[in-house]
């Protein structure tokens, strides 16, 4: 996705105003290097499109007060969807990313796109109506999917836990309903964006690890989300793990980390020990009840995850590693196991300032990240140009 606007363009002006500080024409002319008349033309375009507004209080200058302009975050809205293996969470946000309304359902992604997407578009419509906002103020939507997503097309790419979803156009399905651009990414990537916004806004190098039924990671480097050449960056669950001891994985390979440390694998291992657990949530509840078998299993899984993350730390050198997902709700056993392996297996130069912590964004972390994905996408050069062209045409 393009992120850089041409100097002096309407997008460049808007990118300056996105820090929520009102600025006058003169200030914007200085910041863009453009003449005041050019800046005025750009402001008129953005005003007509409803993306900015005149600030309530004029700027104090010598002589008469000057009009100042600001990004209209309250007048523009985004829809967000976070789909997991067994849940769907939805939200409406303003363009600052603030959640205005949200809802969630227990739904199996394995039911297929026809069932799941019908529920999604229906729930999004209900949220917009319930939030009391004008449908025309919805500019974009973002979706997180629990599997690999081709970055260029936004289509799921052979997702292991999503039968029937390979190549399915979720973006087109939602866009047809809301009439706006839609942006789709892997769920770990959107959770990385949500966690950074909620708890680590000043951190430019962050690794988010989602521990749920499977394992995935979102990588933020230099302040930007990394996708890799084919959008497969962060597929941590299918990295090789010595602890997996060559176990077959549903991806077709052997020895994947997910086979020993994913939520499904942990659940199955505890079932074999006689523990009455059916889902990763049951495992978490067993830990909370003090079951030593569950505590031991999660500590062992944490060590295996930490072994792989030690390599990631050596290669990527993040400032923060964040553990999220339903398994992390068990707390200390997983976190302790991860820290034990990472700090034992990395050089001090890479780990001396490293913070390993659990997610702070809570159950809305995914939709917050999906909203951020959508807002950034809608205001990127190509998409913004379409918004401005539509405004001129109308």
C-alpha positions as CSV (number, residue, x, y, z in Angstrom):
1,X,0.0,0.0,0.0
2,X,1.3,3.5,-0.9
3,X,1.9,5.7,2.1
4,X,3.7,8.8,0.7
5,X,1.7,11.7,-0.8
6,X,3.2,14.0,-3.4
7,X,4.6,17.1,-1.8
8,X,2.1,19.9,-1.8
9,X,-0.8,17.6,-2.7
10,X,-4.1,17.5,-0.9
11,X,-3.0,14.2,0.6
12,X,0.2,15.9,1.9
13,X,-1.8,18.6,3.6
14,X,-4.1,16.0,5.1
15,X,-1.2,14.0,6.4
16,X,0.0,17.0,8.3
17,X,-3.4,17.7,9.8
18,X,-3.8,14.0,10.9
19,X,-1.8,14.8,14.1
20,X,-5.0,16.6,15.2
21,X,-3.4,20.0,15.6
22,X,-5.2,22.9,13.8
23,X,-3.1,24.9,11.4
24,X,-3.6,28.1,9.4
25,X,-3.0,28.5,5.6
26,X,0.3,30.2,6.4
27,X,1.5,27.4,8.6
28,X,0.5,24.8,6.0
29,X,2.3,26.8,3.3
30,X,5.5,26.8,5.4
31,X,5.2,23.1,6.1
32,X,4.5,22.0,2.5
33,X,6.7,24.6,0.8
34,X,3.7,25.7,-1.4
35,X,2.2,29.1,-2.0
36,X,-0.8,30.1,0.0
37,X,-3.0,30.0,-3.0
38,X,-2.0,26.4,-3.7
39,X,-2.6,25.5,-0.1
40,X,-6.1,27.2,-0.2
41,X,-7.0,25.1,-3.3
42,X,-6.0,21.9,-1.4
43,X,-7.9,22.9,1.6
44,X,-11.0,23.6,-0.5
45,X,-10.8,20.0,-1.9
46,X,-10.5,18.5,1.6
47,X,-13.3,20.7,3.0
48,X,-15.7,19.7,0.1
49,X,-14.9,16.0,0.7
50,X,-15.7,16.4,4.4
51,X,-12.3,15.3,5.6
52,X,-11.3,18.5,7.3
53,X,-13.2,21.3,9.0
54,X,-12.5,24.8,10.1
55,X,-11.4,24.8,13.8
56,X,-13.8,26.4,16.3
57,X,-11.1,28.8,17.5
58,X,-9.1,30.9,15.1
59,X,-5.3,31.0,15.5
60,X,-3.8,33.9,17.3
61,X,-1.7,36.0,14.9
62,X,-0.7,39.6,14.5
63,X,-3.7,41.6,13.4
64,X,-6.9,39.7,12.7
65,X,-7.3,36.1,13.8
66,X,-6.6,33.6,11.1
67,X,-8.8,30.7,10.2
68,X,-7.3,27.3,11.2
69,X,-8.2,23.9,9.8
70,X,-8.2,20.5,11.4
71,X,-8.8,16.8,10.5
72,X,-12.5,16.0,11.0
73,X,-12.2,12.8,13.0
74,X,-15.7,12.9,14.4
75,X,-17.4,13.3,11.0
76,X,-15.8,10.3,9.4
77,X,-16.2,6.7,10.4
78,X,-14.7,3.3,9.8
79,X,-16.1,-0.2,10.2
80,X,-13.9,-2.9,11.7
81,X,-14.1,-6.7,11.8
82,X,-11.9,-9.1,13.7
83,X,-12.5,-12.7,12.8
84,X,-10.9,-15.5,14.7
85,X,-11.2,-19.3,14.6
86,X,-14.2,-19.2,16.9
87,X,-15.3,-15.6,17.2
88,X,-16.3,-12.5,15.3
89,X,-15.9,-9.0,16.8
90,X,-17.2,-5.9,15.0
91,X,-16.9,-2.1,15.7
92,X,-17.7,1.3,14.4
93,X,-15.0,3.9,15.0
94,X,-14.4,7.5,14.2
95,X,-11.3,8.5,12.3
96,X,-9.2,8.8,15.4
97,X,-9.8,5.0,15.9
98,X,-12.1,5.6,18.9
99,X,-14.6,2.8,19.2
100,X,-18.1,4.1,19.2
101,X,-20.0,0.8,19.1
102,X,-19.0,-2.8,19.1
103,X,-20.5,-6.3,19.2
104,X,-19.3,-9.9,19.1
105,X,-20.5,-13.4,18.2
106,X,-19.3,-16.9,18.8
107,X,-19.0,-18.3,15.3
108,X,-16.7,-20.9,13.7
109,X,-14.7,-19.7,10.8
110,X,-14.8,-23.3,9.5
111,X,-18.5,-22.8,8.7
112,X,-17.3,-21.1,5.5
113,X,-17.5,-17.7,4.0
114,X,-21.2,-17.8,2.9
115,X,-22.4,-18.2,6.5
116,X,-19.8,-16.1,8.2
117,X,-19.9,-13.1,5.8
118,X,-23.6,-13.0,5.8
119,X,-23.4,-12.6,9.6
120,X,-20.7,-10.0,9.3
121,X,-22.5,-7.7,6.9
122,X,-25.7,-8.0,8.8
123,X,-24.0,-7.1,12.1
124,X,-22.2,-4.2,10.6
125,X,-25.5,-2.7,9.3
126,X,-27.0,-3.1,12.8
127,X,-24.0,-1.4,14.4
128,X,-24.2,1.6,12.0
129,X,-27.9,2.0,12.7
130,X,-27.4,1.6,16.5
131,X,-24.5,4.1,16.6
132,X,-26.8,6.8,15.2
133,X,-24.3,7.9,12.5
134,X,-25.1,8.8,8.9
135,X,-24.3,5.9,6.6
136,X,-22.7,8.4,4.2
137,X,-20.1,9.2,6.9
138,X,-18.7,5.6,6.7
139,X,-15.6,5.9,4.5
140,X,-14.0,2.5,4.8
141,X,-13.8,-0.9,6.5
142,X,-11.0,-3.1,7.7
143,X,-11.0,-6.9,8.3
144,X,-8.7,-9.2,10.1
145,X,-8.7,-12.9,9.0
146,X,-7.2,-15.8,11.0
147,X,-5.0,-17.0,8.1
148,X,-2.5,-15.9,5.4
149,X,-3.7,-13.1,3.2
150,X,-2.2,-12.1,-0.1
151,X,-1.2,-8.5,0.5
152,X,-1.7,-7.3,-3.0
153,X,-5.2,-8.8,-3.6
154,X,-6.5,-9.0,0.0
155,X,-7.6,-12.6,-0.7
156,X,-7.0,-15.4,1.8
157,X,-4.2,-17.7,0.6
158,X,-4.6,-21.4,1.5
159,X,-5.6,-20.6,5.1
160,X,-5.1,-23.8,7.1
161,X,-8.0,-23.4,9.5
162,X,-10.4,-21.7,7.1
163,X,-11.9,-24.4,4.8
164,X,-13.6,-22.9,1.8
165,X,-12.0,-19.5,2.2
166,X,-9.0,-19.8,-0.2
167,X,-9.3,-16.9,-2.7
168,X,-12.6,-15.7,-1.3
169,X,-13.2,-12.0,-1.9
170,X,-14.2,-10.8,1.6
171,X,-13.2,-7.3,0.6
172,X,-15.6,-7.3,-2.4
173,X,-18.4,-8.8,-0.3
174,X,-18.3,-6.1,2.3
175,X,-17.6,-3.3,-0.1
176,X,-20.7,-4.1,-2.2
177,X,-22.7,-3.7,1.0
178,X,-21.3,-0.5,2.3
179,X,-20.1,1.2,-0.9
180,X,-16.6,2.0,0.4
181,X,-13.1,0.7,0.1
182,X,-12.3,-2.3,2.3
183,X,-8.9,-3.5,3.5
184,X,-8.1,-7.0,4.6
185,X,-5.1,-8.4,6.4
186,X,-4.1,-11.3,8.7
187,X,-5.5,-11.1,12.2
188,X,-2.1,-11.0,13.9
189,X,-1.2,-8.0,11.7
190,X,-4.3,-6.0,12.7
191,X,-3.8,-6.9,16.3
192,X,-0.2,-5.6,16.1
193,X,-1.6,-2.3,14.9
194,X,-4.3,-2.2,17.6
195,X,-1.8,-3.0,20.4
196,X,0.6,-0.4,19.2
197,X,-2.1,2.2,19.1
198,X,-3.5,1.2,22.5
199,X,-0.3,0.6,24.6
200,X,2.9,1.4,22.6
201,X,2.3,4.4,20.4
202,X,5.9,5.5,20.6
203,X,7.4,2.1,19.7
204,X,8.5,1.7,16.1
205,X,9.8,-1.9,16.4
206,X,7.3,-4.2,17.8
207,X,6.5,-7.9,17.5
208,X,3.0,-9.1,18.3
209,X,2.5,-12.8,18.8
210,X,-1.1,-14.1,18.7
211,X,-1.5,-17.4,20.6
212,X,-4.9,-18.9,19.9
213,X,-6.0,-22.0,18.2
214,X,-2.9,-21.4,16.0
215,X,0.1,-19.0,16.3
216,X,0.7,-15.9,14.2
217,X,2.8,-12.8,14.4
218,X,2.5,-9.2,13.3
219,X,5.7,-7.3,12.7
220,X,6.1,-3.5,12.9
221,X,9.5,-2.3,11.9
222,X,10.4,1.4,11.6
223,X,6.8,2.2,12.4
224,X,5.4,0.3,9.4
225,X,3.7,-3.1,9.2
226,X,5.8,-5.7,7.4
227,X,4.1,-8.1,5.0
228,X,7.1,-9.6,3.1
229,X,7.3,-10.3,-0.6
230,X,4.1,-12.4,-0.7
231,X,2.3,-11.2,2.4
232,X,3.5,-14.3,4.4
233,X,5.6,-12.4,7.0
234,X,4.8,-13.4,10.5
235,X,3.6,-17.0,9.9
236,X,5.3,-18.0,13.2
237,X,3.2,-21.1,13.8
238,X,4.7,-22.9,10.9
239,X,8.3,-22.1,11.8
240,X,10.4,-25.2,12.7
241,X,10.5,-26.0,16.4
242,X,12.8,-28.7,17.8
243,X,10.3,-29.2,20.6
244,X,7.7,-30.4,18.0
245,X,9.9,-33.5,17.5
246,X,8.8,-33.9,13.8
247,X,5.0,-34.0,14.5
248,X,2.9,-33.7,11.4
249,X,1.1,-30.4,11.0
250,X,-2.2,-29.6,9.2
251,X,-0.2,-27.4,6.8
252,X,1.4,-30.5,5.4
253,X,4.9,-30.1,7.0
254,X,6.4,-31.6,10.1
255,X,7.9,-30.1,13.2
256,X,5.9,-26.8,13.1
257,X,5.8,-24.7,16.3
258,X,2.0,-24.8,16.2
259,X,2.0,-28.6,16.7
260,X,3.4,-28.3,20.1
261,X,2.4,-24.8,21.3
262,X,-0.8,-23.9,19.5
263,X,-4.0,-23.8,21.4
264,X,-5.4,-26.8,19.6
265,X,-2.3,-28.8,20.2
266,X,-2.2,-28.0,23.9
267,X,-5.9,-28.9,24.2
268,X,-5.4,-32.3,22.5
269,X,-2.3,-33.0,24.7
270,X,-4.2,-32.3,27.9
271,X,-7.1,-34.5,26.7
272,X,-4.7,-37.3,26.3
273,X,-3.7,-36.8,29.9
274,X,-7.3,-37.2,30.9
275,X,-8.2,-33.5,31.5
276,X,-11.7,-32.5,30.4
277,X,-10.9,-29.7,28.0
278,X,-12.5,-29.1,24.6
279,X,-11.1,-25.7,23.6
280,X,-8.2,-23.4,24.4
281,X,-10.6,-21.4,26.6
282,X,-11.1,-24.5,28.7
283,X,-7.3,-24.8,29.1
284,X,-7.2,-21.3,30.4
285,X,-10.0,-22.0,32.9
286,X,-8.1,-25.1,34.1
287,X,-5.0,-22.9,34.8
288,X,-7.2,-20.5,36.7
289,X,-8.5,-23.3,38.8
290,X,-4.9,-24.3,39.6
291,X,-4.7,-27.5,37.6
292,X,-1.0,-28.4,37.5
293,X,-1.2,-30.3,34.3
294,X,-2.6,-27.3,32.5
295,X,0.0,-25.0,34.1
296,X,2.8,-27.3,33.1
297,X,1.6,-27.6,29.5
298,X,1.4,-23.9,29.1
299,X,4.8,-23.3,30.6
300,X,6.3,-25.9,28.2
301,X,4.5,-24.3,25.3
302,X,5.9,-20.9,26.4
303,X,9.4,-22.3,26.3
304,X,8.9,-23.7,22.8
305,X,7.5,-20.3,21.6
306,X,10.4,-18.5,23.3
307,X,12.9,-20.7,21.4
308,X,11.5,-19.5,18.1
309,X,11.2,-15.9,19.3
310,X,14.8,-15.9,20.4
311,X,15.7,-16.3,16.7
312,X,13.2,-13.6,15.8
313,X,14.8,-11.3,18.4
314,X,18.3,-11.9,16.9
315,X,17.1,-11.2,13.4
316,X,14.6,-8.3,14.0
317,X,15.8,-6.8,17.3
318,X,12.3,-5.5,18.5
319,X,12.0,-3.1,21.4
320,X,8.8,-4.9,22.5
321,X,7.4,-8.4,22.1
322,X,3.7,-8.5,22.9
323,X,1.9,-11.8,23.6
324,X,-1.8,-11.8,22.8
325,X,-4.7,-14.1,22.0
326,X,-6.9,-16.3,24.1
327,X,-4.1,-18.6,25.5
328,X,-2.4,-15.6,27.0
329,X,-5.4,-15.0,29.2
330,X,-3.8,-17.8,31.3
331,X,-1.2,-15.3,32.3
332,X,2.1,-16.2,34.0
333,X,2.8,-19.7,32.8
334,X,3.1,-18.8,29.1
335,X,4.8,-15.4,29.7
336,X,7.3,-17.0,32.1
337,X,8.1,-19.8,29.6
338,X,8.7,-17.3,26.8
339,X,10.9,-15.0,28.8
340,X,12.9,-18.0,30.1
341,X,13.8,-19.1,26.6
342,X,14.3,-15.7,24.9
343,X,16.6,-14.3,27.5
344,X,18.6,-17.5,27.8
345,X,19.1,-17.8,24.0
346,X,19.8,-14.2,22.8
347,X,22.8,-12.0,23.1
348,X,22.7,-9.1,25.5
349,X,23.0,-6.6,22.7
350,X,19.6,-7.8,21.2
351,X,17.8,-8.4,24.5
352,X,19.2,-5.9,27.1
353,X,16.3,-3.4,26.4
354,X,13.8,-5.9,25.3
355,X,10.3,-5.8,26.9
356,X,8.2,-9.0,26.8
357,X,4.7,-8.4,27.9
358,X,1.1,-9.4,27.4
359,X,-1.4,-7.4,25.3
360,X,-3.1,-4.5,26.9
361,X,-5.7,-3.6,24.2
362,X,-8.1,-6.3,25.4
363,X,-10.9,-7.9,23.4
364,X,-11.2,-4.8,21.1
365,X,-7.5,-4.9,20.1
366,X,-8.3,-6.6,16.8
367,X,-11.0,-4.2,15.8
368,X,-8.9,-1.2,16.8
369,X,-6.2,-2.5,14.6
370,X,-8.6,-3.3,11.7
371,X,-10.0,0.3,12.0
372,X,-6.4,1.7,11.8
373,X,-5.7,-0.5,8.8
374,X,-8.9,0.9,7.1
375,X,-8.3,4.5,8.0
376,X,-4.6,4.4,6.8
377,X,-5.8,2.6,3.6
378,X,-8.6,5.1,2.9
379,X,-6.2,8.0,3.3
380,X,-3.4,6.5,1.2
381,X,-2.7,8.2,-2.1
382,X,-4.8,6.1,-4.5
383,X,-7.8,5.7,-2.2
384,X,-7.8,9.4,-1.2
385,X,-7.7,10.4,-4.8
386,X,-10.9,8.4,-5.4
387,X,-12.6,10.1,-2.4
388,X,-11.7,13.5,-3.7
389,X,-12.8,12.6,-7.3
390,X,-16.1,11.4,-6.0
391,X,-16.6,14.7,-4.1
392,X,-15.8,16.7,-7.2
393,X,-18.3,14.6,-9.3
394,X,-21.1,15.1,-6.8
